[in-house]
Amino acid sequence: MADKHSERVPPDEDPPAETPVFLFMGYGSEYSLHDLYAYMTAAGDRCVEIDMLSNPDAVGLLRALEGRRKLIFLTSAHLLYDDRNFYYYKTHRRVISALHVISTLQPLASVYYPHDLNDPIQDEEIPYLALFDLFLSPLPGLRALERYLPVRYVGWIKCTPKVRRVMPEDFNPGGLVFLPGAYEYNLKRGFDRFYESYKPLFDAGAAVKLPRWHQNEPFEEFLRERGVRVYPSGANSMHVMEENEVVFTEALSSVGREACGLGKKVCYIRNAVYDYKDPERDLTGAGQITFVNSPAEAAALHISELRANSRTLAYFDFARARGAILEAAAPGSKG
């Protein structure tokens, strides 16, 4: 059965050589382009989607695209991650870097959209931006990247209108939700140690939403068996946050900025293992965030002690994004 995050184009359905094919590619929670893939597919564009976490045959799909003259490549993955340097993350799938795809398939155009709102471009990735033809920016303040490639501001792709609730209205009456970071680290520590570490938060009534990654289902079931309210890992984290008043975060993920941008009350839990940078310095300008030193300290806070934010995030502009992609792929767009 085909995975919802992948599509193989059978040989007898291969589009003509002159038909543009849009290849969307990434890995698990670091793949943020599915909604854009769905939008462009609905608009009539020929699209192929490869989520390397859930697709067992990424290599086969890529080989099927070899030789296409009008291939447009879109990725939200870190540019340098491959099988060698992805070793920290427990995976049984092939991890193929964006740079490898560009060098082997030689797409007509390559487009980058980051999956991380807090750290959209890593320093070591900057020298490779010139290999791309378009940077779709989640934030209006990244115009400085125009020295490397064209930049179009389109908004944060996870910020979309919510057509239905993620969970019933009475699912999480306390309005507290925890979105943990460093998932792989907690996976290696074990379910029980994660639960014991954050038990004060769960005892205070906080629900949890894990990132979409390996072993989500047994991890979620383990927590449910202990009475923890668990949001589905595949749900849009922004929609989960919208259904709550207070968001607990950690590990310098996008969650702190997202929650502030949604107008939520935000508490950041410091951790010497996770915090590879000073979180207060790194999140400067994100909004009103209360910083604490442990889950117990976070659980002891009263909602009234947390400072409120104003909503600042705008919805993702799908039409503008598609228009910019088509423009980048148009004849003569590279001068």
N, C-alpha and C positions, 0 to 999 in steps of 0.2 A: 504494500500500500504506500502511495506517495506521501511523504511528510508535508505538512502544511507550509514548512519553511524551505521547500525545495521543489524544483520542477525540472524534469528531463524532457527535452523536446525530441520525440521519437523521429527516426530518420525520415519516415514518410510524411512527417509534418514539419520538417525543416523549412523555415521561411526562405524565400528566394535570396540570393546573395546580396541583392541591393536593399533588402529590408533591414533596417537597423535592429539590432538585438541588444537589450540592456541587461547587463549582468550585475546583479546585486549580491554582495558577498560579505560575510563577517562570521563571528563566532559567539554563540550563546548570548549572554547579557551584554556582550560587546558588539552585538549586531543590532543596530537601531533603525534599520531602513525598511522594515517589513511594511509599515503603513504606506510609505512612499511607493514601494513595489506594488502594493495592492491598488493604490490610486492610479499609477501609470498603466497597470494592466487593465483596469476598468476603462481608462481613456483610450484603449485600443493599441497601446504600445506592446511590442513583443518582448516579454521580460522572462528572465531566468533567475531564480533565487537559490543561493547556496548558503545555508547556515551550517557551518562545519561542525557544530555541536550535535545537531540532529540528523545530518545527512551522512549516510555511510559510504557514499560514492562521490565525494567532491572531485576526486581526480578524474573519474570517468566523465562527469559533467563538463569539466574544464576541457578535457581532450575532445569532447564532442563539439566544442566551440572553436577549435584550432582552425585557422585559415579564414575565419569570417572577416571580411574587409570592413564591415560596418558594425563592429562590436564596441559598445560603450560600457565601460567598467565603473561601477560605483561601490565604494567600500566605506565602512565605519570602523574597521579594525585598526589597531595599532600597526603602523607600517612595517615594523621590523620583526614582528613576532612570527616565528615558524617552529618547526618541530624541535630545533636545537634550543632556542631560548624560551620556549613555552614550557620547559621541563617542570617548572614549579607547579603548574596547574595539572591536576590529575585528569588526564584525558586519554581515551582510547581511539580518538579520531585523528586524522591527518590535519595538521595545521599548516596552511600554505600562506605565505606572506603576500601582502598586496604588491610588493615590489617584484616578487617572482611572477605573479600574474601579468603585470605590465611587461616584464622582460620577455615572457614566453608567448603570450597571446597578442602582444603589440596592438592594443585596442586603438580604435580611431580617436577616442577621447577617454580620459580617466577623471573621475570625480571623487572628491573626498568630503565626507561629512562625519564629524567626530561623534563618538558615543558618550563622551565624558564632558559634562558641562563645567565641572570644576577645573579640569586640566585638559582642555580640548586638543592642544598640541604639545607633545613632549619636546624638550630641547633637542634631543637626538634625532627627532623626525624632521626638523626644520630644513636641513640640507636637501631632503628628498621631495619637498613640496613642489619644486620646479618640474618634477616628472608628471605632475597632474595638470589638467587643463582648467579645473574649476574647483574652488573651495566653497561649499555651501556652509555658511556660517550660522551657528546657533545663537550667536550673540552679536549685538550691533557694534561692539567695541573691538573687533578683530580686523579692522581695516589695515592695520600695519602689515598684514600678511600679503597685501597687494604687491609688495616688492618681489614676491615669489611667483604669484599666479593670480588670476582674476578671482575676486571674492564677491559673493552675493549673500546678503543677509536674508535668511528665510525663517528664522525662529527655531525654537526647540521642538524637535520632532515628537517628543512624548507629550507635548502640550497640545492636546486635541480635545474638541468637545466630547463630553461623556454622554452617550446616548442612553445608557442604563447603569444602574448601580453595580459595583463589583460584587458586593455582598448585601444581604437584606439590611434594612435600616436598623433593626435591633441586634445585629450581629456583634457590634462593638460599642456598647452604650457609653463607655467611658471616654471615647473619642481620643484615645492614646494609641499610637502605632510606632513600632520600632522597625527600622529598615537597616539591618546589620550590614557592615562591610566586611572585608577580609574573609569572604565566604570559604575560600579554599583553605585558609589557615584553620578556621573553625571545623571544617570537614576533617582535616587531618587530626585535630585534637580529639574529635569524637562528639557524637550527639549529646552524650550525657554531660560532658564538661561544658559544652556550650550552654545547655539548659541550666546547669548549676551556676554558671557565671552570671547569667542574666535573669535568674529566678526572681530577684527583687523587682525587676521591671514587670515580669509576668504576674507576680503576686499583686502588683499595684493595678493590674487590669489592662496592661498594654498588650495589644495584638502584635503580630509579627508578619512581615512580608519578606521572604528570602529572594535573592536574585535568581534568575533562571539559569541554572547551571547543573552540573552533575549531581546525581543522587538527591534531587529535590524531593521526589515522592516519599522515600523512606524517612528523610529528615523531617518533612512536614508531618507525616503520620506519627513519628516519635513525639513531636511536640503536642499534637492534638491529644494523644493518649495521656498526656500529663495536664490536660485542661487548658492548654494555651490556645487562644484564638489565632488562627492561621489564615492569612489571605493567600490565594493561589499565586505561586511564583511566576506564572505566565501572565498575570494581570499587569496592566500598565501601572507602574508605581505612582505616577502623577495622579491617576484616578483614585488609587488607594489613599493617597495623602488628602485628596479633596474630600474624602468621606470622614476625615478626622480633624480634630482641633489642634492636637499636639503631635509633633514628629520628633522622634529620637533618632539620632544618626551618629556615625562614627567613621573612622578610617578614611577620611578625606575623599569620600565619594561625591557624586553629583547631588546627593540627596539634600544636603544642607542648603545649597543654592536653589534647588528646585522648590523646597518647602518654603523658603523665604519668598521666592517669586510668586508662590501661590497664596501668600498672605497668612501662612500658618505660624503658630508658635513653635520655636525650634530649640531643641536641647542637644548639644554635641557632647558625647562621652569620650573624654581623652583616653588614650591607651598608648603606653610607651612602645608596644610592639608594632601597632598599626601606624602610628603617626610618624611617618618618615620626614615630615615637615611640621613646623609649628602651626597647628590648626587655626589659632586665632589670627596669626599673620596671614595665612593662606586664604582664609575666608573673609578677610577685610573687604568691606563693601558689599558683601552678600546680603546683609540685613541684620536684624536683631536676633542674635543667637546667645543662649545661655550655655556656658561651658562648665562641665563638671568633671570629676576625676574618677567616677566609678558608677556602675549601674545602680548601686544602692543609693548614692547621692542623687542620681537622676530620679529614682523612684520616690524619694522623699520630698521632691519639689511639689508645691501646689500649683495648679494651673494659673492661679492669679499671680504667681511670682514670675511667670514667663512673659517676656515682652512680645507684643503683637507686631506683625509685619503688614505692609500693604501689598496688595497684588500688583506685580509689575510684569509678569510673563505674558506675552501675547501668544495666540495660537500659531502653530506652524502653518506657513503659507504654501500649500501643496501646489497651487497653480503657478506661483512664482518659481518654486523649485523646479518643476517640470519644464517651464519655459527656459530657465537658465541652462538646464541640462541639454535640451534640444538645440539651444543656441551654441553651446560648446561643441556639439557634435555636427553642426551644420558645415557644409562645404565652404572652405575658405576661412573658417573661424580661427585657424592657427596662423593666419597671415600668409 
